[in-house]
Amino acid sequence: MKNILIVGAGLCGSLLALRMAQKGFKVTVVEKRPDLRTTVLDAGRSINLALSNRGMRALKTAGIEDEVNKLLIPMTGRMIHEKSSGKTFLSPYSGRNDEYINSVSRPGLNKVLLNAAEEEGVKIYFNHPCKSIDFENTTIVCDNTETQKEVTFQADVIFGTDGAGSVIRSAMINNPDFLFSISHQWLSHGYKELEILPDKNNGYKIYKNALHIWPRGENMLIALPNLNGSFTVTLFLPHKKSYYSFENLTTSEKVTEFFQNEFPDVLQLIPNLTEQFFTNPIGLMGTVKCAPLHYEGKVLLMGDAAHAMVPFYGQGMNASFEDVGVLDRIIENYKTTSSEWNWNTIFETFEKARIADAQAIGELSLDNFDEMKAHTGMELFQKKRKLELAFESEFPDIYYSKYSLVTFREDLPYAEAKRLGRAQDNAILSLLHEHKLDDTLSLEEKLEIVKERTELILEQENKPGYLHYTNSDF
Amino acid sequence: MKNILIVGAGLCGSLLALRMAQKGFKVTVVEKRPDLRTTVLDAGRSINLALSNRGMRALKTAGIEDEVNKLLIPMTGRMIHEKSSGKTFLSPYSGRNDEYINSVSRPGLNKVLLNAAEEEGVKIYFNHPCKSIDFENTTIVCDNTETQKEVTFQADVIFGTDGAGSVIRSAMINNPDFLFSISHQWLSHGYKELEILPDKNNGYKIYKNALHIWPRGENMLIALPNLNGSFTVTLFLPHKKSYYSFENLTTSEKVTEFFQNEFPDVLQLIPNLTEQFFTNPIGLMGTVKCAPLHYEGKVLLMGDAAHAMVPFYGQGMNASFEDVGVLDRIIENYKTTSSEWNWNTIFETFEKARIADAQAIGELSLDNFDEMKAHTGMELFQKKRKLELAFESEFPDIYYSKYSLVTFREDLPYAEAKRLGRAQDNAILSLLHEHKLDDTLSLEEKLEIVKERTELILEQENKPGYLHYTNSDF
């Protein structure tokens, strides 16, 4: 039996541990933090997330969908809170009724995964931060922060699922023999989490089944529902170089003035706003792309460690779970076709399958920041969404918006969703701009025109004789 | 008088020191290596470089062009060594006779700059590697490697010109408060330098006034002339995952077989080839992009520390010298318009002026790798070059090829050279592919068609209603 060591018992690491144990591997996990089932961690940091099809697919394979379903609150669309009118309207995520995303508690989901992994025989060492790795001998050294003693772990292979600030990735960067290419791009905006408490009857103060957005161009506030009737609110604001920035919002007066101007309805919903504002930390966001993902079949990066992204597509967790699913299928396929076990071949196949997709969803997530904070409040964009919803409703088997391609088409790689989705967005926006989708046309005629323009844009990209400059893609 | 501290006395640091001293600043330089005027360094590592207009412009401003001119060997074009025929042909760099690049010795040029800087009163500490920096107090700590003692330097501002492996940049990366975004992309190819010695009469064994290229698709060999009649030869080869790779070329037999197959004429020119091959080190190449370039007007990155690039456009040194020229002009302009001295404003202006250009030349340098190792040997590309040379010769004030825009138009920012140059390349290649530049047309008619198609491509990029995805540019 092969020994597997996993560094990091977050969402990705714990699902990976569960699946590997289910396949019969002997699995050990080390985690720097205490067990979140017995300790409350990280007040004020990304408490809930959006779970959608890609993540769900991997959870189903692990047989824990029933447990997970109990944690989910469906969100059928974006509830846009307009600034000028103070009104709200729901912008559905899809024209197909069975397509929606789900709000889920991060620690809640992590608990389910940790319990399932332990039931499957996985041994988890909490309070064991990894401080060094020997790639050649697949050995790591951890500090046991309870006993203050060093502990060494050895295995056949090591998986680095230790998140955006991965220690394993840092070790790869610092090893010049690796030729490890890395891009780490910080976002100019930071975030701060706030909370809307339940009403007196433990009910939801605002509409439960939506992802609420207050789009303000440069700034944005969002809110996702929790099972207990509360909402986790996240404020996205520039760190600096802006009138309304974390750097400038230094007093209760300034914070209150800011909310009065930009989000007056939220002031009513959060009575102790300034207290929360000055208690909770400012979070950083960034995009990480890197290559290679593995070292000679001995160590593999997965999840945020391999492809941290900004949160605006709600795909960080889904992409990490999809990583586990992709590896899972590669191993299954390998088992049935190969006589000798070779991790190098498996990791190489995983890397080939996954790098372009990881980079694609990283870039799509940046696209969606502009879409959420600015476009959702714009007329042209709203026209586009209205048309797309009509297409999806009327021609459910034919049309998928970019959002649907990314979120609801777990059969489609992210890179393909990016290619087709961007072309489609460009097509519709330019056609609307050119007044070529007027209401004298039938919906079917409009769809034909959009498809033609999309084809044209995709063809343009592949025109023979054209040079393609791919180097800036990293 | 303001105190300036410069970390790194390479080409960029020593020119910067000279210019700042000429402006009346008190300048101190620390350099990790010994004084190259008294010690021979780095056998087998990038001994000569191509100096062209952008670099020359900054050297002229510093008043040292006469000294530098003595070191230069004009190279008027690429001398292509064909594989199949064994023949050579000259592909000029420009259709204008006064446009060429120059081979120059790196240590030779560095000596001129160090001498001039010292004559201007600059104090240089050699054997002083910088090991830490205090950004807030603009202080660095160096090891004096001769006395083994720590030395602390303090100044009003610090310039990080410590090259591709910059210690100052690393300190920025490791400081989470900086939100320092970085992309470091290694090239899959490495390089190894070799030498063609002069003939018995100290003459040149191959044509002196060209940059010799042996384009072999995946591999390439180049040679640049030195003043003493020798040539510095550089072999570019994949590190691994290829039949001919540094990983595989482990014996004299394999190296000889490789040269016999790919570069038979070079075997004649370098009798002790395998000895050189196994003595000289393998060099790594990569592209570094980063932002921001400065910390609150206290520390500024320049040269390779800010924008290391692969060597294929011969613009690494030129871009570094241009950095000095740009900063120079910003300071001059600032002096005449501002009453109070503010480095933050100056560095902010430099950063705004320079980041896009630094990223552009980094990407253009990657483009040119494909052009040199593969395209120069292809018929379509040779047709394009022939046409461009005719345009440049016949319409010298109107047409500039991408190569000319980058290399000979020091008045044009790199970003603009990239935008226009790439569109123009795409235009000509697609028109040739579509047989729309047949010889029934006059040269003037052809130029009109090329200009029209170029405009069309540029317009396409700016089409209203289209979304632009800039995030992947980092």
Interface residues (C-beta under 8 A of the other chain):
Chain A: P176 L179 F180 S181 I182 S183 H184 Q185 W186 S188 H239 L284 G286 T287 E363 L366 D367 R422 D425 N426 L429 S430 L431 L432 H433 E434 Q460 K463 P464 G465 Y466 L467 Y469 N471 S472 D473 F474
Chain B: P176 L179 F180 S181 I182 S183 H184 Q185 W186 S188 H239 L284 G286 T287 E363 L366 D367 R422 D425 N426 L429 S430 L431 L432 H433 E434 Q460 K463 P464 G465 Y466 L467 Y469 N471 S472 D473 F474
